[in-house]
């Protein structure tokens, strides 16, 4: 009987980061103004708090699961842990950086959009895998 080996799930981490990059880009496009023009630096400014949250979520998942990291990334519970950490840490950093609690609509849209992208790629891969 072999014991499962622990892997660094590079592919799921990369896809989560891409999902967040798209989320941040769409947010910057939707909210660009004279005070907040669309720029690479502005996009990074929107993205980095959520990437820190993503890193925290993956770290927590790596400590919390007895499964291999890759299978933990693919199951719904593992994905939910990563997503919740991403949103919570990202919004807390945003609040600390801006000196204000985010408006409820921002919390709702950020949560829903990041969930759509972070769970969406997993669903697409699961669907593609089930068709093989």
N, C-alpha and C positions, 0 to 999 in steps of 0.2 A: 504494500500500500504506500503510495507516494504522498508526500505532504504538499499542499499547494505552495507555490512560490509567490512571493510578493513582487509585483512589477510596478514600475512607474508608468502610469497610463498616459504616455505622451500624447497619443491621438485624442483621447477625450479632453485632456487639458487644452490642447491646441484648438479643438473645435469649440470648447467653451469660451476661450479667449476671442476667437473669431466672432462668435455670437455676441459677445459683449462689445466688441469693436463696431459691429454693425449697429447694435443698439445705441451706442454713444454717437455714432455718425448720424443716424436718423434723428436723434434728439437735438444735435447741433443744427442740422438742416431745418428742423421744425421750429427752432427757437432762435434762429439768427436774427440779429438786429444791429443797429448802429453801435450799440454798446457791447454787443456780443457777436461779432462777425464770424462767419464760418472760416476757420483756419485750422491748420494742422496742430498748432499749439493749443487752440481751444478744444479741439477734439481730444487731444491727450489729457487736457485738464478735466474733461468730462469722464474720460475712460479710467484714469488711474485709481480712483477710490474703489471702483467696482472690481478692478483687477486685484487689488489688495484683498478685497472680500473673497474673490475667487480663490486666491492662494490660501487664505485662511480656511475656506471650505474644504479644499482638497487636503490640507494638512489635518483637519479634524476628521475627515473621512478616512484618511490613512491610519489614524489612531483608533478609530471607532469600529472598523470592520475587521472581522476575522477572515473574510473572503479575500481573494486576490483583488488588488486595486482595480484591475480592468473590469472584473465582474461587478464590483461595487459601483463603478462609474456607470455601468449600463443598467443596473436595476433602478427602479423608481425611487426607492428609499435613499440610495446613495446620491442620485441626481437631486433629490429634494434637499438633502443636507447641503450639498454644494450650492444650490440656488439660494436657499434661505440665508446662508452665510454671506453669499455674494451681495444680496439685497440689503441685509441688515448692516453689515460692515460698510458697504458703499454709502448707504444713506446716513449712517452715523458720522463717517468721515466728511460727507457733504455738509452735514449740520455743523460740525466743529469748524470746518473751513469757512463757512458762511456766517457763523454766529447766530443761526436761527434754525428752528425746527422746520423741516421741509413741509410745504403745503400738502394736505391730504391728497390732492389730485396728482401731485408729483409722485408721491409714494405709490399710489394706485397704478399710475401709468408705468413707472419704472419697474414695479413688481410684475405687472402683467406682461409687459413687453419683454423683459429679460426672461420670464418663464416661457413665453412663446418661443423665443430663440433657443434657449438652453435645453428645453424639453423637445422642441421641434426637431432639432438635428438628430436627437436620440430616436424619436419616433420614426423619422425617415429612414434611418439605418436599420431599425428593427423591422420595418415594413419591407425594405429591400432584402434583408436577410431571410425573411419568412417566405419570400417568393422564389428563393433559390432551390 
